[in-house]
Amino acid sequence: MSNKRKADMYDPLSDDFKRREFPFYWVAQLNARYTQEMERLLKRVDMDVPRWRIIMILKEHSELSISEIADHAVAKLPTTTKILYRMRDEELVTLKTSPEDGRVTLVSLTEKGAERLEEIRGSVSQLFKRSFKGLTSAQISRANTLLAKIYDNLSRDPDW
């Protein structure tokens, strides 16, 4: 069987298509399972996935605009804005107007936000270890590379 023929079996239009061999089947299954587990873990510590995601993004980037956070979080701007104002009220983040552009709101993590992050990281680390049990660093890196390539392919304008 040629490589083209082998790749065709993953195409939903192929007569040889099997859903359990379709990569997006596993991406959807994995995302749903991960989200369920994260919700369960975070609920125990009075946190939710959107706020956790934002805290982790800000830990890595220090200060970002609301739209940059929405992009990194793969969330809609109005939803992200609402969450960030709630987080500000909880004293997890600060919001300030950009000195360069008054239309832009910059967000940074507060000391309380950083403390909440540290409280939660242990639980999330256990989920990571369980999720990747039996995989080497090279395998995890390869999975990241493949997923990033697929993401890039989807981010481009279709060629058709």
Steps between C-alpha positions, in 0.01 A plus 500: 500500500644839401543782754225697323264203529586460869432870563168476314361266765502794746281709267133485604405463131708183463327163478769376742426770761467389863418766758737354762786543253404862427751730678237764583294233675788455744566875527134554596500207742823616661383859533170395656668262748766756591238771553290271720800410712613862527151613602490229768843594637447875487156486660666358814707818533229751401637559151374439146670422169467847340651680801771233534589538132527879536715474813738261320517728195582800720762303692680442172449846347486737803286765329270465199207680347155348540494411129839326524372296795188407301722386212724289725200355682315430174199684639267770379596855594172584683522179704865565588420859596220389733724239666783752545272755668382226735863407568578867568217508755655190661836684505665234282595745222546872448361686201650825375476711190798473267713817505562456124136443399210608719271250328706205627463351847808325638468214747751367749494245779482628858690352790175333607460358148854361511431345842181334366703363211750339736218351711354327195806389305557183705160357411544585134849349501355169617258505205790570262702209642202265473423617146851448368590187697712269286598770249852633461588868471578438133154352443331795672711740294408315178130511591529878556675540164232304315213681672662840429536405130131404479406823679707702252334318209157592637607860560576558133245595239374193318664435163173405332 
